[in-house]
Amino acid sequence: MNTSRAKLPLVLLGALGLATAGCSSPVAGTPQPDKPTAAASTSAAAPTSGNPFAARNQCALLDQILAGQGFPKATPSVAQPDRACAAQKPSSGTGKGIQVGLFLQEGRLYTDSITHPETAKRGDINGRPSVEEPAPLGTPGQCDITMAVEPHARADLGVTSDLPTEEACAQAEKYAIAVEPLLPKG
């Protein structure tokens, strides 16, 4: 795996499904910096009013969807351990390296922090509104899918890999479809 990509904490990409996700139209607008809100500064593990993730553990969710696929146990992000987690399967033999991250964030909409609206696509995952963003940092082999979690929250599932970007998006879609039923309903 490319070491520069391997060191990127996927869940901190910003805004961390092609056919089955129903992605079809580009996202309108211009890129905006990720601005924390008062609600976003609250710990996801602490029960707070309006936090749909208070009863969820992002690492446990990630471990559940990656079970049996050769990934090690998911580990919390250094920067946001209460909200973000990742698991990395290194390259081996003919297999390609892949890192999968999950970021659960209250107080943000799924359409916030889109870095490349010209390539981002609106769609849905199992009926849940989503945005797929190929190569969000302009690096091949990356793909983020951000899903709406009401009220005013989002789940960002991202893939960083040695795969072509289209395949990274197919992997992100697969994992987003698996995690969607485990997210709070709104």
ROLUM-714864 format. One line per field, with one value per residue (C-alpha): residue number from 0; y, x, z negated. Coordinates in pm, 1 decimal, decimal comma, always signed. Layout:
<recs>
num c(NUM ...)
c2 c(Y ...)
c1 c(X ...)
c3 c(Z ...)
</recs>
This chain:
<recs>
num c(0 1 2 3 4 5 6 7 8 9 10 11 12 13 14 15 16 17 18 19 20 21 22 23 24 25 26 27 28 29 30 31 32 33 34 35 36 37 38 39 40 41 42 43 44 45 46 47 48 49 50 51 52 53 54 55 56 57 58 59 60 61 62 63 64 65 66 67 68 69 70 71 72 73 74 75 76 77 78 79 80 81 82 83 84 85 86 87 88 89 90 91 92 93 94 95 96 97 98 99 100 101 102 103 104 105 106 107 108 109 110 111 112 113 114 115 116 117 118 119 120 121 122 123 124 125 126 127 128 129 130 131 132 133 134 135 136 137 138 139 140 141 142 143 144 145 146 147 148 149 150 151 152 153 154 155 156 157 158 159 160 161 162 163 164 165 166 167 168 169 170 171 172 173 174 175 176 177 178 179 180 181 182 183 184 185)
c2 c(+0,0 +349,8 +464,0 +823,1 +703,2 +441,6 +712,2 +922,2 +870,9 +807,1 +931,2 +1274,8 +1335,4 +1596,6 +1491,1 +1120,6 +300,2 +350,7 +152,8 +1,8 +317,9 +507,3 +783,7 +991,4 +1367,8 +1591,1 +1789,8 +2160,4 +2425,6 +2516,1 +2346,8 +2478,4 +2441,3 +2205,4 +2438,8 +2280,4 +2358,4 +2356,9 +2026,6 +1880,9 +1939,1 +1707,6 +1358,7 +1091,9 +850,8 +1084,2 +1076,2 +1420,5 +1566,8 +1543,0 +1308,8 +1007,4 +830,9 +844,1 +470,4 +371,9 +281,7 +350,4 +91,1 -182,1 -95,6 -104,3 -436,7 -579,3 -491,7 -601,4 -933,2 -1230,3 -1016,6 -1024,7 -683,9 -633,7 -486,1 -125,2 +142,6 +490,7 +794,9 +982,8 +1317,7 +1219,5 +889,1 +938,4 +965,0 +811,2 +464,7 +283,1 -61,7 -131,7 -451,7 -419,4 -536,8 -899,7 -1115,0 -1034,7 -864,5 -487,4 -289,1 -115,3 +104,3 +153,2 +431,9 +528,3 +875,4 +935,8 +1306,7 +1482,8 +1845,0 +1817,9 +1750,2 +1479,4 +1745,3 +1953,0 +1960,8 +1829,0 +1905,3 +1837,7 +1905,9 +1869,2 +1494,7 +1419,2 +1234,2 +1243,0 +913,9 +685,8 +382,3 +154,0 +461,4 +684,1 +1005,8 +1000,7 +1167,2 +969,6 +1157,0 +984,0 +1089,3 +1354,0 +1463,9 +1428,9 +1104,5 +793,1 +495,6 +697,7 +725,3 +862,5 +798,2 +1025,2 +928,9 +1134,3 +1045,2 +1257,2 +1491,0 +1684,4 +1413,5 +1207,2 +887,0 +905,0 +579,3 +611,0 +385,1 +449,9 +177,4 +60,0 +6,2 +230,4 +498,0 +329,6 +6,8 +200,6 +350,5 +3,4 -110,2 +200,8 +128,2 -232,5 -121,1 +165,9 -78,1 -302,3 -25,0 +162,2 -71,7 -32,7 +347,7 +526,7 +577,9 +933,4)
c1 c(+0,0 +122,6 +255,3 +140,8 -216,5 -183,0 -96,2 -400,9 -661,9 -954,6 -1208,5 -1049,7 -1077,1 -1343,5 -1677,8 -1591,9 -2228,2 -2257,9 -2552,9 -2715,7 -2669,3 -2873,7 -2615,2 -2703,3 -2672,0 -2377,1 -2395,6 -2447,0 -2251,7 -1897,8 -1660,4 -1686,7 -1439,3 -1546,3 -1669,2 -1736,7 -2068,0 -2158,4 -2338,7 -2040,2 -1810,3 -2014,5 -1877,8 -2061,4 -2028,8 -2195,6 -2574,8 -2679,6 -3004,2 -3027,9 -2730,5 -2860,5 -2523,9 -2521,4 -2596,0 -2367,0 -1997,9 -1835,3 -1559,3 -1810,5 -2016,1 -1707,0 -1592,6 -1939,7 -1946,5 -1585,0 -1613,5 -1468,4 -1292,5 -938,3 -941,4 -787,8 -998,9 -1097,4 -913,6 -1033,7 -895,8 -630,3 -795,9 -1159,7 -1171,1 -1533,2 -1657,6 -1411,7 -1264,5 -1069,5 -940,8 -664,6 -588,9 -236,8 -134,2 -30,8 +60,7 -188,8 -431,1 -461,6 -435,1 -748,3 -842,4 -1206,6 -1312,5 -1638,7 -1709,2 -2035,5 -2100,5 -2396,9 -2473,0 -2372,2 -2573,2 -2469,4 -2421,9 -2176,2 -1804,1 -1818,6 -1470,8 -1540,1 -1908,4 -1829,3 -1761,5 -1979,5 -2304,8 -2627,7 -2802,1 -2923,7 -2812,3 -3107,3 -3333,6 -3119,5 -3003,1 -2631,3 -2347,1 -2065,6 -1741,1 -1469,3 -1111,9 -1216,1 -854,6 -771,5 -584,6 -678,9 -804,5 -1015,9 -1392,6 -1629,2 -1998,9 -2179,6 -2530,4 -2801,7 -2892,6 -3174,5 -3201,0 -2898,5 -2634,3 -2433,8 -2236,9 -1930,9 -1787,0 -1461,2 -1219,1 -852,6 -690,0 -444,2 -743,9 -852,5 -1094,2 -1395,7 -1321,2 -1265,0 -1613,6 -1759,5 -1599,2 -1726,7 -2074,9 -2056,9 -1959,3 -2212,2 -2491,5 -2380,3 -2361,5 -2679,6 -2925,3 -2717,1 -2756,5 -3033,5 -3356,2 -3489,4)
c3 c(+0,0 +72,2 -264,6 -221,5 -178,4 -450,9 -701,9 -616,6 -883,8 -656,2 -901,6 -904,1 -530,1 -585,6 -472,3 -498,3 +448,1 +791,6 +943,2 +634,2 +431,3 +687,2 +735,6 +1034,0 +1005,5 +915,8 +593,5 +654,2 +468,3 +385,8 +143,8 -210,7 -497,2 -771,8 -1046,7 -1384,9 -1546,9 -1913,4 -1861,3 -1673,7 -1970,2 -2192,2 -2251,9 -2051,0 -2342,8 -2593,1 -2595,4 -2478,0 -2362,9 -1985,7 -1940,7 -1749,1 -1797,8 -2180,3 -2197,9 -1907,6 -1905,1 -1570,2 -1622,9 -1711,5 -1401,3 -1180,0 -1328,7 -1267,0 -895,7 -837,9 -1025,5 -836,9 -573,4 -714,0 -881,4 -1225,6 -1503,7 -1427,5 -1622,7 -1721,4 -1545,8 -1741,1 -1662,6 -1728,8 -1918,0 -2026,7 -1668,0 -1423,5 -1376,6 -1105,6 -1018,3 -768,5 -580,8 -433,9 -87,6 -71,5 +226,0 +498,8 +258,6 +255,3 -67,6 -192,2 -487,1 -585,3 -818,0 -983,8 -1120,5 -1313,1 -1350,2 -1505,4 -1422,8 -1054,5 -741,4 -497,7 -231,2 -442,1 -356,3 -1,0 +133,2 +502,1 +583,0 +953,2 +908,7 +604,5 +669,7 +471,9 +422,3 +150,4 -44,3 -119,3 -81,5 -308,5 -133,2 -57,2 +129,1 +288,8 +341,7 +546,6 +460,6 +203,8 +156,2 +524,3 +462,6 +663,4 +464,4 +221,5 +193,7 -71,8 -110,8 -354,2 -466,4 -634,6 -990,6 -1124,2 -1290,2 -1160,6 -1175,7 -931,6 -896,6 -673,6 -545,0 -356,9 -175,0 -100,8 +106,5 +368,2 +597,6 +884,2 +760,0 +923,3 +734,5 +411,8 +458,6 +518,9 +190,9 +8,7 +143,2 +20,6 -331,2 -335,2 -243,2 -530,8 -791,7 -691,4 -871,9 -1191,1 -1193,1 -1384,3 -1192,5 -1174,8)
</recs>
